[in-house]
Amino acid sequence: MTQQTVVSRTEGWLTAWVGQELVMMSGNNGNYISLSETGGRIWELLEEPRSVQSICEALAGEYEVSREVAGNEVFTFLDQLKQQGAVHVETPSVE
Amino acid sequence: MHSTLEVAAAAAQPAFLSPHPFDYVISGLTVRSEVEIPSAIASVAHRQTPQVSIRAAALPLHLENPLRTFGQVEVDDRQLLMHINRIARFLIRDGSEILFEAEDGHDPGDLTLYLLGTCFAVLLQQRGCVVLHASAVSVDGRAMLFCGQSGAGKSTLAAMLCERGFPLLNDDVCSLRPEPGGGFSVTPDGRMLKLWEPSVQHLELTDRRGPAVRGNTEKYYMAPPVADRVAQRVGGVYILEDAEPGESVSLRRLSVVDGMAELKRNSYRPSLVWAMQMEATYFRATAALQSDASLYALRRPKDFAGAGKVLEMLESHWKSSRP
């Protein structure tokens, strides 16, 4: 994954906020996952496919973190979401 | 449009049908039934057209265009047809009618178990309700729910709490109703407790024991000593778990995700949630429920020797969490 990688949600997730966490259920296998407040915010940002860079910029604007710090955490988080089958990632090839 | 489900007027009437209908209030709905339902507590004559009608009818073998089918169940957008071998064929439609065609030689106890259990849960789901397989008692005006599969001890625990003075709300079917200000309330199901003979003996309730639930079964209906008739806001949900031998009683708060999975597992019939395409409704409700009520796993030995400790733990838990 790079800053240019485009991330999009996979289909079929039901989501609901319960207090500070976003609970999600997969429509495919019925599994549940829970995201922290920031994770939930990233999921909301992914309503439209976005590049990692644009996610980091949005977070740096909303939370008092540098883009670099946000970047590291966002990579880890997106990787976890990918492992849960919740997002697709596509890195444009460099010509 | 003429449906194949129009009921033939001269459908074979089982001999046990009374010429006078029986009126009840079940899960908050007024019900008029052609067949007596011995497990229903309230029996009052309704002056207005009841919300639910239960009656015998000649039923088709299949729906014309089922949207989902599993086992002996077929569902379309307004009705559910279900066949239970050696008991009856049931058709539940529009959240207002339960029709049945009983099979020869069926046990009337089985028929009423299905009418009031699975059929009524389907009807409540057709009305958009979320239905949990739970018993419930009232504690300081809040409903405390006990979820578990059949045989988990829901009714016995509710009966024991009743004996300690907590009014019974529900024996088996907990229908959740969203409240205007958030949270959910539970409507009393208007049913008697169903208790196995050892529970009746242990609780010394032999003199209050009602009829057997079905023939050749040592499970009996029992009117609760105290029951509440008004809907109450859900305060807590307790998932019953069996402890290993020698393990002591424990109460563990569940995470939101675990709580949602447990509530889904304890929907009245998970297969019916799927068949009636209500996953999203259940998902939203079980999330919203947890914003207002806490979920716990209650792990306890199922023998009567340890029952006192379970009651003590619950009572002290409720005292300490009182707002």
Chai-1 contact restraints between the chains, C-beta under 6 A:
chainA,res_idxA,chainB,res_idxB,connection_type,confidence,min_distance_angstrom,max_distance_angstrom,comment,restraint_id
A,L14,B,A280,contact,1.0,0.0,6.0,A-B,restraint_1
A,L14,B,F283,contact,1.0,0.0,6.0,A-B,restraint_2
A,A16,B,R284,contact,1.0,0.0,6.0,A-B,restraint_3
A,A16,B,A287,contact,1.0,0.0,6.0,A-B,restraint_4
A,V18,B,V256,contact,1.0,0.0,6.0,A-B,restraint_5
A,V18,B,A287,contact,1.0,0.0,6.0,A-B,restraint_6
A,V18,B,Q290,contact,1.0,0.0,6.0,A-B,restraint_7
A,V18,B,S291,contact,1.0,0.0,6.0,A-B,restraint_8
A,E21,B,V256,contact,1.0,0.0,6.0,A-B,restraint_9
A,V23,B,V256,contact,1.0,0.0,6.0,A-B,restraint_10
A,V23,B,A287,contact,1.0,0.0,6.0,A-B,restraint_11
A,M25,B,F283,contact,1.0,0.0,6.0,A-B,restraint_12
A,Y32,B,V257,contact,1.0,0.0,6.0,A-B,restraint_13
A,Y32,B,M260,contact,1.0,0.0,6.0,A-B,restraint_14
A,Y32,B,A261,contact,1.0,0.0,6.0,A-B,restraint_15
A,S34,B,V257,contact,1.0,0.0,6.0,A-B,restraint_16
